[in-house]
Amino acid sequence: MIGAGVVGLASAAALLERGHDVVCLDRLGPMAERSTGTSRIFRLAHGSAALVDLARQARAGWARWSEAAGRPLIRDVGCLISGAVTLEWTACMRKAGAPFEVVGPDWPELGLPVRRAPDVLLHDTTGGAIETVNAGTYLVGRLGEALRVAAVYALEQRGSGARVHTPDGPFDADAVLIAAGAGTSPLAAQVGIYTPTVLQHHVRFTFATSRGGPLRSWIDETPGVPSTYQHMAGPGRWTVGGLFGNATVAWEVGRDEAVRTSREAVVDYVREHLDGVEPTVLDELYCTTMAELGDGFHLRRNGPFTAVYGDNLFKFAPLLGDLLATAVTEGTDDAVDYL
Ligand SMILES: Cc1cc2nc3c(=O)[nH]c(=O)nc-3n(C[C@H](O)[C@H](O)[C@H](O)COP(=O)(O)OP(=O)(O)OC[C@H]3O[C@@H](n4cnc5c(N)ncnc54)[C@H](O)[C@@H]3O)c2cc1C
């Protein structure tokens, strides 16, 4: 296993549970790159009924993990969707038989810190906010000594198995799962697997909110305002991430400039459109994302190597762990796309 983000940890935990020998290597230690931070949005709502159904399976996995962890790993605050995708995502929820309701701006339980709410909102009643730190702690506990800090710099096929090269020396494995986030593409390419290479910058900013009570998670794609992902990042803390175009977040723009212009746009948005949210950035969470991927996830295999990629994977983690454990041990088609 290469990578101890939430995907690698979930997969390693599933393999251990099934009685396999597993070593999970990470160059930085667990939950260090795209899985870092305190919170993520969980939602059933997606732009395809198939993804709604996969998210529902993942939600059952989160319930199992929460029970085993002895505390809820998802805060059940619901997730609201508004703007351009609302109609399509509502239709997908309906088609998948998922629970939802359509609400208006005057709904007394809206739970959003906004000056003026959108006219129509899809309320994904099963959605909420993932407690990412607790999820990481739980998974790390399950891995125990199977987790090691080591950078993998080369991979090669040896007979029907794999050789994994680290600065501490090589070791051999029957199969290797490459779940290395931004590090997946260069490793996968060494063993003949193509995964997308074009990266973008993304930042989520956290602000203080004086709004009491639990606030809902929110995805807003209302025309005329920046598209945003928003959710609680802890008591009194509200997080806003903007979905900006290439001119702002393309790789060539550079991290510093992308963060600066994203920050300016998000702070302006908070000042103009949110209510009870102080427009001073308390915290920034930066990561690379992959250009034009959106929701869904993808498996690629070549001999003993399986690679996984996708852009919004946290919510799917328990499901991904099971799917990837099966793919690695029982085989899978060379290319499987869950869209
Ligand atoms: C700001 C932000 C907001 C997000 N919001 C949401 C959301 O609301 N909902 C949602 O579901 N998802 C969300 N996501 C996406 C989600 O967090 C990621 O898709 C998920 O955490 C990816 O996990 P991963 O295990 O694939 O990758 P990572 O967490 O990046 O883990 C990969 C690991 O591989 C290691 N690695 C890389 N190369 C090597 C190497 N050569 N050798 C050894 N180790 C290596 C890295 O150190 C890293 O720890 C968000 C992400 C960010 C950053």
The ligand as a Gaussian input file, in Angstrom:
#p B3LYP/6-31G(d) Opt

LIG

0 1
 C       -9.479000      21.745000       1.072000
 C      -10.088000      20.445000       0.693000
 C      -11.452000      20.276000       0.726000
 C      -12.036000      19.057000       0.366000
 N      -13.376000      18.867000       0.514000
 C      -13.906000      17.627000       0.378000
 C      -15.242000      17.380000       0.748000
 O      -15.940000      18.282000       1.193000
 N      -15.723000      16.109000       0.630000
 C      -14.935000      15.075000       0.180000
 O      -15.420000      13.953000       0.112000
 N      -13.664000      15.302000      -0.191000
 C      -13.133000      16.543000      -0.094000
 N      -11.850000      16.797000      -0.413000
 C      -11.087000      15.751000      -1.078000
 C      -10.586000      14.693000      -0.118000
 O      -10.114000      15.276000       1.071000
 C       -9.496000      13.930000      -0.840000
 O       -9.992000      13.426000      -2.082000
 C       -9.008000      12.756000      -0.010000
 O       -8.626000      13.172000       1.277000
 C       -7.851000      12.125000      -0.754000
 O       -7.310000      11.095000       0.018000
 P       -6.128000      10.245000      -0.576000
 O       -5.834000       9.220000       0.448000
 O       -6.457000       9.812000      -1.956000
 O       -4.944000      11.290000      -0.785000
 P       -3.965000      11.968000       0.275000
 O       -4.665000      12.297000       1.527000
 O       -3.234000      13.055000      -0.418000
 O       -2.964000      10.787000       0.640000
 C       -1.941000      10.397000      -0.232000
 C       -0.725000      10.082000       0.619000
 O        0.279000       9.527000      -0.230000
 C        1.519000       9.943000       0.250000
 N        2.492000       9.824000      -0.847000
 C        2.502000      10.496000      -2.010000
 N        3.544000      10.091000      -2.775000
 C        4.195000       9.159000      -2.056000
 C        5.369000       8.376000      -2.298000
 N        6.076000       8.465000      -3.434000
 N        5.779000       7.505000      -1.340000
 C        5.070000       7.379000      -0.169000
 N        3.970000       8.114000       0.101000
 C        3.539000       8.980000      -0.821000
 C        1.297000      11.378000       0.711000
 O        2.235000      11.762000       1.692000
 C       -0.119000      11.333000       1.247000
 O       -0.158000      11.185000       2.664000
 C      -11.230000      18.003000      -0.082000
 C       -9.832000      18.172000      -0.116000
 C       -9.277000      19.359000       0.328000
 C       -7.792000      19.432000       0.461000

